[in-house]
Amino acid sequence: MSTTDNVAIKVENVSKDFVLPHEKVTSIKSAFTGMFTRNRTKEAQHALKDISFEIKKGEFFGIVGRNGSGKSTMLKILANIYQPTKGKVHTYGKLVPFIELGVGFNPELTGRENVYLNGAMLGFSHKEVAAMYDDIVAFAELERFMDQKLKNYSSGMQVRLAFSMATRSEADILLVDEVLAVGDADFQRKCFEYFRELKRNKKTVVFVSHDMDAIREFCDKAVLIDKSELICEGSSEKVSREYTKLFAERKEKNTVESSEKWGAGGVEIKSVNFSKKVYNEQDELVEVKVSIQSTRDFPDGLLTGIAINNEMGQSVCGTNSRILGIKSVVLKSGESITQSWTIPNIFNEGKYTIEPAAIDASTSEVCEWWSDAATFRVVNEQKTPYPVAPKIGLQTVKEL
């Protein structure tokens, strides 16, 4: 089997530069003379620097990053809207971009006319568009407006119609840029359900979003781009955590800046200890104690939480005091607490790490998050290929 048989997109050492002109043209004469001096007044903006990654067929792949990081430029290169300055992109299969929705729509035509026009651009015949017309309109929820000119639509209505049309495209690979941010809550739910269907059908999807909940739910893998460079690649959970770290404000002197601990400061997680290092299937609970010391006052209280990850970096389970309905702990500077967490032993055989966190209840700001703080191992003779191994009963009754 060829090495590319399972590959949908391969990005090799891609860089993209944009030229920023600085001269100001104030007359016809300066415009003419500027033709000979322009090279001295241009500046190169490095939007992407040496980016490489690979997307497998059937993978839901996320690209995340802060505004201006270069992630949308990367998506446009994948869509063949931009050409890379250096490097190559290899695409295996028909690709359709869900970006810049509505490009090609004519504001002087009605919604109905635009459906047929856009359908032709997607490669459908008039008969094929007619067969799917009712479903397109129903999905966009625009039944009453299809005979109005598009210029009289709100921006939300236009995007809903464009998105509904895009869902009809027949593609091996879909590129999606923040589509879930359009429309009202009901329409967003439709978008989410559409993406769940794509995931069930093992479609290859490249998804750019600021919504880390959506990244965690849909994406198998992801990359994080910051300041034009790829700084993290891996599971969606791992990349989401690294993305969140970029927004952790560092306001205080005791702000944590190590790779293991991060946050805005105000507390220090002093220790994390399990009741034992190795658990077996007879152990009903995994017990862990977390000691936290405050270095400032928390009059509105402190939220605490834990996450447990397997050897692949996937989050197996987690919770926090707010989810459990436990009142936030009010602390004064210098005070300490020790919390005992008990987790049902549903774990498969393997090695696990725990990540405790402390969060300001009034601002939801992460004060300290300790990545891979401590480890424990589980020995389970009933090992299964699934992330967890709860005790499952089976009873069979033979009917004569």
N, C-alpha and C positions, 0 to 999 in steps of 0.2 A: 504494500500500500504506500502511495506517495505521502511524503511528509506534509503536503498541503491538503490532503483529502479531508482532514477534520478542521481546517482553518477557514474562517470567514473573512477576516481582515488581518493583515500583517503590516504593522507600522515600523519602519526601519530608519532610525536616526533622522527623524524629521525636524527641520528647523524652518521658521518662517519669519522673515524680516519685512517691515513696512518702512517706506521712505517718508519722512516728515519734512516737508518744505517749510522754510522760515521766512523767505523773502516776501515783502509786501509790494504788490504791483499797484502803482498809483496813476500810471499813464500809459498810453500806447507806446511811447518811447521806451519807458522802463521795461515794459513787457518784452519789447524787441531785444533790448540790450541784455535783459536777464537771461535770454537763451544761451548766452555765452559764459555766464557766471554761475549758473544754477548749481553746478556740482559742488561749489564751495559752500553752499548754504543749506545743504540737505543733511538730515540726521536720520540714522537707521534706528527703528524701534524693533527690538528682538521679541516678537510675540511668543515664539516657541524656540526652545533650545534642545536639540538632540533628543527627541522623544522617541522611545521604542516600546511597543507592547504588541500582544497578539490576542485576538478574539477568536474563540472556538465557535464552530457551527452549533446553533441551538443555545448559545449562551446569552444571558441578559447581562450586559456589561455597562457599568456606570463610569461616567467621567465627571469628577467634581472639582471644585475650586472656587476661590473667592472671585468677586467681580474684578475683571481685568487680569485674571491669572493666565488666560490663554486657552481656556477650555472650549469656548465657542469657536475660536479660530481653528482649534483641532477638529471640531465637528464639521466645519465648513471645508476643511481640507479632505476629510473623509467623504464628504458629499461632492467633492470635485468642483466646488464653487471657487476655492482658492487652490493655487498650486504651491507646493512647498518650495522654499528657497533652496533647501538641501534635503536629501533623503528621499525615500520612496514609500508609497502606500500600495499594497497589493490587495485587491478585492476579488473574492471568489464567489460570484453569484450576483443576481440583480439587486441593486440597492435603490431604495426610495427614501428621500429625506422628509421628515416631518418638521422642517425648520422653515422659518419665514413663511408661515401658512398664509395662503391667500395670494401669493405671487402668481400673476397670470390672470387674476380675476379682473373683469372690466366693470368699473363703477357705473357706467351708463347702461349696462344690461341688467335685466331682472335676475333675481335669484335663480329662477328656473333656467334661464338662458345660460347663466354662469355654470350651472351643474353640467349641462351638456357640453359647454365649451371646455371646462376643466376635465370632464370625462374623456374627451377626445385627446387632450394633452397627456392623459395617463395611458392612452392607448386603447380605450374602449370604443366600440362601435356605437352608433346611435341606438340600435336595438338593445345592446347590453346596458347602456345607461338608463334607457326606459324601463328595463326590467328591475333595476335596483333603485330607481328614483324615489319611490315611496319610502323605502328603508333609509335612504340618505336624509330625506326631509324629516322623517320621524326621529332619527337619532339627533339631528340638529335642533329639533323642537321649533321648526319655523314654518309649519303648515300654513299659517295665515299670512305669511309675508313673501311667499315665493314669486308672486307677480309684481312685487315692488322692485324698483331699481336698487341696486346694491349700494349706491351712494347714500340712500336713505336708511341703511342699516346702521345700528350701533357697531362699535368695534368688536364687542363681544359676540354679536350676532354673526358678523363676518367670519370671525375665527371659528365659531361653532360649525358653520357651513363648510369652511375650508377643512377643518379637522374631520368632519363626517365624510367628505370626499376622499381625504387621504387614507382613511381606514379601508377604502375599497381597493386600494392599489394592491397589485399582485407582486410581492417582492420576497426575496430570500433574506434580505437584511433591511432593517428599518432604523433610521436615525431620528432620534427624538430630542427636541430641545425645549424643556420647560413647558410642554404642552399641557401638563396637568394643572398649570396655574391659570388656565383660561376658564371663563364662564363662572356660573354660580355653583353652590355646593352640590346641587343635584347633577349638574352636567359634569362636575369633577368626579363624582361617583361613577358616572358612565365611563369616563376616561379610565379610571382605575380598573373597572371591570374589564374593559377592552384589553388593558395590559395584562391582567390576570389570564385572559384567554390566550394572548400571545405566548405567555410563559407556559401555560398548559400544553400548547401546541408546539413547543420547542422552537419558536421562531428566534432568529438571531436579532437582538435589539441592542442598539447603542443608545444610552440614556444619559443626558446631561441634566442635572438638577441641583438646586440648593436644598431640597427637602430630604434630609437624611433618613426620615422614617420611610419615605418611598424608596430610597436607595437600599435600605436594609430589607424591605419587604420584597422587592422585585429582583435585585441584582445578585448574580452569583459571584461575580468579581467586580472590582472597580480600580480606578487609578485616581490619584490626587495630583493635580497640577497647581503649583504655586510659583509665582514670579517667573512664569514661562518654562519651568522645569518640572519634570515628573519626580515627585518626592516620596511617593508611597504607592505600592501596588499590592493587591492581595484580596482577601475576603471583603465583602461589603461592610461587615462589622468593623474590621480593622481600619479600613479607609475612613469610615464614618467617624471613628474615634479620633483619628489623626486630623480630620477636617475640623472637628469641634475644638481641638487643641489650638488651632490657629486663631480662634476667637477668645481664648482665655486671656482676660486682661491681667496685666502685671502691674498692680498699683502700689503694692506694699513692699517693704524691705525684705520680708520673709517669703516673698513669692517664690514658688518652686520652679526651677528652670532645668532640672535634670530630665533625661529621657524617660525615666521611670515614673517620676512624680511631676504633675503639672497642675496648674490652677492659679487662681487670683490671690491665694494666700488667706490668712486669717485663722487657719487651723493647721495642725500637723498630725497626720496619721502615724502614730508612734510604733505600733506593732500589729502583726496579724499572725495568729497562731491557731492551728487545727488541733483537735483533741487527739488525733493520731495521724501518722504520715501515710499509712496504707489502710484502706477500708476494703472489706470483702462483702459478698452478697448477704451475709448474716447481719451486717450493720444496717439498722433501719435509718439512721440519721448521720449526716455529715455535720459536725459541729465546728464552728470557727469563732474566735474572739478577736474583736477589733478595738484597739485602744486609740482614742483621739484626744488631743489637747488643743484648747482654744488659745489663740494669741491676741484676740480682740473680743469685744462684746457682741453677742448675737441676741438682741432683745426679742426678735421675732422668731428665734429658734433656728436650729440646724437640721436639715434633712440628711439622712444617711442612706446609703445603698450599697449593693454588691452585684457583681456580674461574674459568672463562672464560664470560662472558655476551655475548649478541648485543645488537643495538640495541634489541630489545624487552624487554630485561631478563631474558630466559630463560637459565638455565644450560645451556650447550652441553656442557661437560665439566668434569671436575675430579678431583683425587685428593689424597692426602697420603702422607707418608713411611711411616705405619703400613700403609696399604693396599698400598704398594709393597714392604713387607717390609724396609724400611731402618731400621736401629737409630737410636733417638733420639739427638740430639746433646747431649752433656753440656757445659754451659757454666758458667763463672764470671762474676761481675759484671765488666763492662767488656770481655768478649771479644766478637768479631764473627765472623760467618760469611758467605760468599757462596755461594749455591746456584744452579746452572744447571739449568733445567728445559727439556726438549725434548719438544714435542708434535707428533705427526704432523699434517701440514697437511691436515685433512679438512674445512676450513671453507669454507662457501659464500661468495659475494661479499658483502662488507659490512664494517662496523666492529665491532670486538670490544673488550671491556674485561677486564682481569684483576684478580682479588682475591686477594692473598696473605694467609696467616694463620699465626700462631705460637701453639701450644697447649702448656700445661704437661702433660707426659706422665704425671705422677703423679696429677693431679686432673682432667684433661680440660677445664680452665678455659681459655677464650680469653684469651690475654695481649694480643694485638693482631690486629685484622682491618682491612685497608685496603680499603675499598670503592672500586671504580673507580680503582684506583691508576695504571694506565697503559692506553693504547689502541694497537691496531694495526689495519691495514686489509688486507683480502684482495681481490685482483682475480682473478676466476675466470670465464673465458669460458663454461664449462659450468655456469652458474648454474642451480640447480633451486629449486623452491618449498619445499624441506625444510631443516631446521636445519643439516645437514651435507652435504658433497659429497665423499665419498671417491672415489677412482679405481676405478670399476667397469668390469670387462671384459665383453664380450659376444661370444659366438661362435655362429654359426648354421650348422647342417649340414642341407642340403636332401636329403631322402630321395626317391629316384626310385621 
